Amino acid sequence: MASLDDEIRLDEEENRRELAFIRTQLPSDVKKFYSDKDILYMMDLIVDYYVSSGILDSNDDEVEINLETVAEHVCKRAKEEGFCSTFNPDEVFFIVQADLDFQEQNL
């Protein structure tokens, strides 16, 4: 059984790989507006959306995910939590899409 330190290290490595993947997928005009810290924060909010919406509890083979709704959730939560009030859902959409692509490739 892995120790807590090992699990944390593995999670951090996974986050770095996902962040790098997302960065390669973003259009250059979107990429320049978001720091690594912003994207990592959004990755957490995306997972939060999947958990709170019940998507992860589905027993269906395929689940329909509305990326625009996820992007809007990320922007709304970032504003509510005082992290950032200027995230643009049209731009965050690309981050949500890249996040989902990463998850699908790493199942």
Backbone as ProteinMPNN parsed JSONL, in Angstrom:
{"seq_chain_A": "MASLDDEIRLDEEENRRELAFIRTQLPSDVKKFYSDKDILYMMDLIVDYYVSSGILDSNDDEVEINLETVAEHVCKRAKEEGFCSTFNPDEVFFIVQADLDFQEQNL", "coords_chain_A": {"N_chain_A": [[0.848, -1.181, 0.0], [0.567, 2.189, -0.848], [2.166, 4.992, 0.638], [0.881, 7.981, 2.22], [2.424, 10.166, 1.428], [3.505, 9.165, -0.958], [1.17, 8.897, -2.487], [0.36, 11.579, -2.657], [2.525, 12.63, -4.08], [2.27, 11.203, -6.499], [-0.217, 12.179, -7.336], [0.404, 14.876, -7.727], [2.248, 14.627, -9.825], [0.574, 13.61, -11.816], [-1.155, 15.807, -12.091], [0.687, 17.668, -13.114], [1.293, 16.491, -15.587], [-1.224, 16.562, -16.77], [-1.695, 19.328, -16.807], [0.367, 20.144, -18.567], [-0.517, 18.838, -20.88], [-2.996, 20.144, -21.309], [-2.083, 22.754, -21.777], [-0.8, 22.35, -24.274], [-2.974, 21.96, -25.882], [-4.473, 24.276, -25.948], [-5.645, 27.142, -27.757], [-3.403, 29.642, -28.967], [-4.137, 32.297, -28.475], [-5.755, 32.049, -26.269], [-4.222, 30.688, -24.428], [-2.296, 32.515, -23.474], [-3.588, 34.051, -21.588], [-3.999, 32.672, -19.24], [-2.574, 31.519, -16.308], [-0.435, 28.879, -15.008], [-1.276, 28.38, -12.416], [-3.912, 29.319, -12.544], [-5.039, 27.436, -14.322], [-4.641, 25.005, -12.962], [-6.287, 25.486, -10.768], [-8.746, 25.647, -12.093], [-8.906, 23.014, -12.999], [-9.424, 21.678, -10.606], [-11.957, 22.748, -10.034], [-13.401, 21.743, -12.16], [-13.434, 18.999, -11.603], [-14.871, 19.199, -9.241], [-17.343, 20.012, -10.287], [-18.089, 17.702, -11.732], [-18.366, 15.866, -9.629], [-20.345, 17.096, -7.966], [-22.492, 17.279, -9.72], [-23.266, 14.715, -10.149], [-22.405, 13.209, -12.256], [-20.234, 11.462, -12.078], [-21.335, 9.397, -10.702], [-22.912, 8.011, -12.394], [-24.133, 5.085, -13.999], [-24.202, 4.586, -16.623], [-22.878, 3.639, -19.823], [-21.983, 5.638, -21.513], [-21.773, 9.092, -20.914], [-23.339, 12.147, -21.256], [-21.752, 15.183, -21.449], [-22.055, 18.524, -20.966], [-20.025, 20.808, -22.099], [-20.043, 23.581, -22.132], [-21.685, 24.21, -19.978], [-20.11, 23.238, -17.893], [-17.902, 24.955, -18.138], [-19.132, 27.401, -17.536], [-19.826, 26.888, -14.876], [-17.266, 26.709, -13.72], [-16.343, 29.36, -14.064], [-18.257, 30.771, -12.578], [-17.919, 29.695, -9.951], [-15.234, 30.424, -9.487], [-15.474, 33.151, -9.341], [-17.273, 33.398, -7.16], [-15.696, 32.345, -5.105], [-13.759, 34.208, -4.926], [-11.449, 33.952, -6.36], [-11.028, 34.668, -9.056], [-12.561, 37.063, -11.067], [-12.711, 37.437, -13.717], [-12.601, 35.327, -15.495], [-13.364, 33.991, -18.626], [-16.102, 32.381, -19.945], [-16.179, 31.444, -22.613], [-13.511, 31.124, -23.253], [-12.598, 29.488, -21.172], [-13.953, 27.224, -21.815], [-12.286, 25.876, -23.667], [-10.3, 24.931, -21.987], [-11.746, 23.218, -20.347], [-12.55, 21.387, -22.288], [-10.052, 20.354, -23.109], [-9.248, 19.232, -20.695], [-11.157, 17.174, -20.406], [-10.481, 15.658, -22.687], [-7.92, 14.809, -21.944], [-8.579, 13.22, -19.716], [-10.105, 11.203, -20.963], [-8.172, 10.014, -22.582], [-6.574, 8.865, -20.71], [-7.835, 6.83, -19.35]], "CA_chain_A": [[0.0, 0.0, 0.0], [1.359, 3.412, -0.966], [2.043, 5.924, 1.753], [0.219, 9.236, 1.881], [3.403, 10.967, 0.679], [3.571, 8.606, -2.309], [-0.077, 9.244, -3.165], [0.413, 13.016, -2.943], [3.511, 12.807, -5.146], [1.679, 10.693, -7.734], [-1.269, 13.117, -7.722], [1.083, 16.066, -8.248], [2.795, 14.258, -11.128], [-0.574, 13.525, -12.726], [-1.58, 17.184, -12.342], [1.674, 18.3, -14.003], [1.108, 15.928, -16.925], [-2.485, 17.092, -17.296], [-1.472, 20.743, -17.085], [1.165, 20.225, -19.794], [-1.395, 18.446, -21.983], [-3.952, 21.235, -21.537], [-1.333, 23.854, -22.396], [-0.549, 22.054, -25.69], [-4.242, 21.946, -26.603], [-5.122, 25.586, -25.967], [-5.271, 28.11, -28.794], [-2.405, 30.581, -28.428], [-4.774, 33.516, -27.975], [-6.332, 31.726, -24.965], [-3.12, 30.229, -23.567], [-1.552, 33.624, -22.871], [-4.359, 34.714, -20.537], [-4.187, 31.841, -18.06], [-1.35, 31.004, -15.69], [-0.523, 27.49, -14.547], [-2.086, 28.406, -11.193], [-5.304, 29.43, -12.981], [-5.473, 26.172, -14.93], [-4.73, 24.01, -11.887], [-7.496, 25.825, -10.015], [-9.883, 25.234, -12.924], [-8.957, 21.544, -12.987], [-10.112, 21.302, -9.361], [-13.364, 23.109, -10.153], [-14.006, 20.812, -13.115], [-13.71, 17.784, -10.826], [-15.958, 19.568, -8.341], [-18.586, 19.974, -11.056], [-18.424, 16.301, -12.023], [-18.813, 15.244, -8.378], [-21.593, 17.697, -7.485], [-23.574, 17.073, -10.684], [-23.626, 13.304, -10.167], [-21.887, 12.567, -13.467], [-19.345, 10.364, -11.712], [-22.137, 8.326, -10.117], [-23.707, 7.386, -13.445], [-23.802, 3.715, -14.392], [-24.299, 4.516, -18.079], [-21.609, 3.461, -20.53], [-21.59, 6.956, -21.995], [-22.441, 10.186, -20.229], [-23.298, 13.398, -22.02], [-21.232, 16.288, -20.647], [-22.18, 19.805, -21.643], [-18.791, 21.531, -21.77], [-20.379, 24.985, -21.869], [-22.194, 24.261, -18.606], [-18.952, 23.068, -17.007], [-17.127, 26.205, -18.206], [-19.886, 28.414, -16.78], [-19.67, 26.526, -13.462], [-15.908, 27.084, -13.316], [-16.282, 30.825, -13.959], [-19.118, 31.192, -11.46], [-17.268, 29.324, -8.693], [-14.025, 31.23, -9.326], [-15.93, 34.47, -8.905], [-17.832, 33.253, -5.804], [-14.621, 32.064, -4.155], [-12.835, 35.334, -4.926], [-10.199, 33.603, -7.038], [-10.927, 35.498, -10.253], [-13.88, 37.449, -11.575], [-12.603, 37.758, -15.137], [-12.55, 34.153, -16.362], [-14.323, 34.076, -19.715], [-16.592, 31.024, -20.237], [-15.828, 31.047, -23.979], [-12.114, 30.691, -23.22], [-12.514, 28.372, -20.226], [-14.468, 26.073, -22.563], [-11.154, 25.161, -24.246], [-9.617, 24.253, -20.886], [-12.638, 22.113, -19.981], [-12.469, 20.403, -23.37], [-8.741, 19.703, -23.03], [-9.278, 18.41, -19.485], [-11.915, 15.962, -20.726], [-9.675, 14.882, -23.624], [-6.874, 14.176, -21.15], [-9.186, 12.152, -18.913], [-10.494, 10.108, -21.855], [-6.957, 9.355, -23.058], [-5.88, 8.224, -19.586], [-8.734, 5.924, -18.62]], "C_chain_A": [[0.891, 1.241, 0.0], [1.125, 4.312, 0.243], [1.328, 7.188, 1.269], [1.149, 10.12, 1.067], [3.511, 10.489, -0.762], [2.328, 8.983, -3.118], [-0.099, 10.726, -3.543], [1.372, 13.281, -4.099], [2.952, 12.351, -6.492], [0.584, 11.627, -8.252], [-0.661, 14.384, -8.325], [1.675, 15.805, -9.626], [1.688, 14.199, -12.178], [-1.068, 14.929, -13.077], [-0.611, 17.899, -13.282], [1.532, 17.789, -15.431], [-0.169, 16.479, -17.568], [-2.343, 18.566, -17.658], [-0.688, 20.919, -18.388], [0.314, 19.868, -21.007], [-2.355, 19.575, -22.321], [-3.256, 22.388, -22.236], [-1.095, 23.603, -23.894], [-1.829, 22.127, -26.517], [-4.876, 23.325, -26.767], [-4.692, 26.423, -27.169], [-4.343, 29.159, -28.191], [-3.042, 31.85, -27.883], [-5.463, 33.285, -26.633], [-5.219, 31.416, -23.97], [-2.453, 31.376, -22.812], [-2.286, 34.297, -21.709], [-4.436, 33.935, -19.228], [-2.861, 31.269, -17.575], [-1.537, 29.532, -15.336], [-1.401, 27.408, -13.299], [-3.572, 28.486, -11.551], [-5.823, 28.086, -13.493], [-5.593, 25.074, -13.875], [-5.985, 24.234, -11.036], [-8.731, 25.376, -10.791], [-10.022, 23.718, -12.956], [-9.683, 21.05, -11.741], [-11.609, 21.601, -9.445], [-14.101, 22.208, -11.147], [-14.36, 19.509, -12.404], [-14.867, 18.042, -9.863], [-17.302, 19.511, -9.062], [-19.015, 18.531, -11.308], [-18.956, 15.588, -10.778], [-20.185, 15.779, -7.977], [-22.764, 17.467, -8.432], [-24.043, 15.624, -10.743], [-23.124, 12.551, -11.385], [-21.036, 11.355, -13.116], [-20.099, 9.178, -11.121], [-22.94, 7.555, -11.159], [-23.204, 5.98, -13.755], [-23.865, 3.528, -15.903], [-22.914, 4.345, -18.696], [-21.075, 4.782, -21.057], [-22.434, 8.011, -21.292], [-22.27, 11.435, -21.07], [-22.842, 14.523, -21.085], [-21.326, 17.559, -21.481], [-20.999, 20.675, -21.22], [-19.05, 23.002, -21.483], [-20.88, 25.156, -20.435], [-21.05, 24.124, -17.606], [-18.133, 24.354, -16.977], [-17.821, 27.312, -17.413], [-19.776, 28.161, -15.275], [-18.308, 26.972, -12.946], [-15.823, 28.6, -13.112], [-17.085, 31.34, -12.772], [-18.447, 30.906, -10.123], [-16.016, 30.165, -8.447], [-14.391, 32.622, -8.829], [-16.453, 34.412, -7.471], [-16.744, 33.076, -4.758], [-13.577, 33.179, -4.109], [-11.502, 35.035, -5.585], [-9.984, 34.511, -8.24], [-12.332, 35.814, -10.747], [-13.859, 37.691, -13.079], [-12.448, 36.54, -16.042], [-13.681, 34.259, -17.383], [-14.791, 32.652, -20.064], [-16.235, 30.535, -21.645], [-14.384, 30.562, -24.067], [-11.931, 29.474, -22.312], [-13.035, 27.089, -20.871], [-13.321, 25.226, -23.125], [-10.382, 24.378, -23.185], [-10.437, 23.041, -20.446], [-12.552, 20.999, -21.025], [-11.145, 19.642, -23.318], [-8.655, 18.801, -21.802], [-10.007, 17.092, -19.766], [-11.141, 15.07, -21.692], [-8.562, 14.134, -22.886], [-7.438, 12.995, -20.359], [-9.552, 10.946, -19.78], [-9.272, 9.333, -22.353], [-6.276, 8.551, -21.953], [-6.793, 7.347, -18.747], [-8.086, 4.595, -18.383]], "O_chain_A": [[1.854, 1.324, 0.763], [0.024, 4.376, 0.789], [1.194, 7.425, 0.069], [0.711, 10.76, 0.111], [3.598, 11.3, -1.684], [2.427, 9.345, -4.291], [-0.534, 11.079, -4.64], [1.065, 14.067, -4.996], [3.134, 13.027, -7.505], [0.467, 11.843, -9.458], [-1.162, 14.901, -9.323], [1.613, 16.668, -10.502], [1.858, 14.686, -13.296], [-1.367, 15.206, -14.239], [-1.04, 18.655, -14.154], [1.639, 18.564, -16.382], [-0.189, 16.817, -18.751], [-2.823, 18.998, -18.706], [-1.045, 21.755, -19.219], [0.409, 20.521, -22.047], [-2.512, 19.928, -23.49], [-3.792, 22.941, -23.196], [-1.177, 24.534, -24.695], [-1.769, 22.334, -27.729], [-5.728, 23.515, -27.636], [-3.523, 26.416, -27.553], [-4.491, 29.52, -27.023], [-2.536, 32.425, -26.919], [-5.731, 34.252, -25.919], [-5.272, 31.833, -22.813], [-2.088, 31.227, -21.646], [-1.675, 35.031, -20.933], [-4.886, 34.471, -18.216], [-2.128, 30.625, -18.326], [-2.651, 29.009, -15.362], [-2.181, 26.467, -13.148], [-4.397, 27.805, -10.941], [-6.919, 27.657, -13.133], [-6.548, 24.297, -13.896], [-6.654, 23.281, -10.639], [-9.652, 24.794, -10.218], [-11.136, 23.195, -12.941], [-10.471, 20.107, -11.814], [-12.432, 20.809, -8.987], [-15.293, 21.945, -10.985], [-15.456, 18.978, -12.582], [-15.741, 17.191, -9.695], [-18.286, 19.017, -8.511], [-20.181, 18.185, -11.116], [-19.893, 14.795, -10.869], [-21.091, 14.999, -7.68], [-23.915, 17.46, -7.995], [-25.092, 15.331, -11.317], [-23.4, 11.36, -11.526], [-21.114, 10.329, -13.79], [-19.559, 8.074, -11.048], [-23.577, 6.553, -10.835], [-22.0, 5.726, -13.769], [-23.609, 2.434, -16.406], [-21.915, 4.835, -18.17], [-19.868, 5.022, -21.051], [-23.639, 7.846, -21.101], [-21.171, 11.735, -21.537], [-23.47, 14.779, -20.058], [-20.747, 17.652, -22.564], [-20.98, 21.212, -20.112], [-18.347, 23.607, -20.674], [-20.539, 26.129, -19.762], [-21.025, 24.816, -16.588], [-17.715, 24.797, -15.907], [-17.165, 28.073, -16.7], [-19.648, 29.101, -14.492], [-18.208, 27.547, -11.862], [-15.293, 29.064, -12.103], [-16.643, 32.236, -12.053], [-18.407, 31.776, -9.253], [-15.765, 30.576, -7.315], [-13.693, 33.197, -7.993], [-16.12, 35.272, -6.655], [-16.855, 33.598, -3.648], [-12.619, 33.102, -3.34], [-10.533, 35.771, -5.398], [-8.897, 35.058, -8.427], [-13.185, 34.93, -10.832], [-14.865, 38.102, -13.657], [-12.189, 36.693, -17.236], [-14.816, 34.581, -17.033], [-13.974, 31.81, -20.437], [-16.013, 29.341, -21.845], [-14.072, 29.684, -24.872], [-11.197, 28.544, -22.648], [-12.605, 25.993, -20.512], [-13.374, 23.998, -23.066], [-9.872, 23.29, -23.457], [-9.887, 21.967, -20.201], [-12.489, 19.818, -20.684], [-11.125, 18.42, -23.466], [-8.058, 17.726, -21.86], [-9.521, 16.021, -19.402], [-11.144, 13.849, -21.535], [-8.297, 12.966, -23.171], [-6.851, 11.913, -20.334], [-9.336, 9.802, -19.38], [-9.343, 8.116, -22.524], [-5.484, 7.652, -22.238], [-6.543, 7.147, -17.558], [-8.696, 3.709, -17.784]]}, "name": "protein", "num_of_chains": 1, "seq": "MASLDDEIRLDEEENRRELAFIRTQLPSDVKKFYSDKDILYMMDLIVDYYVSSGILDSNDDEVEINLETVAEHVCKRAKEEGFCSTFNPDEVFFIVQADLDFQEQNL"}
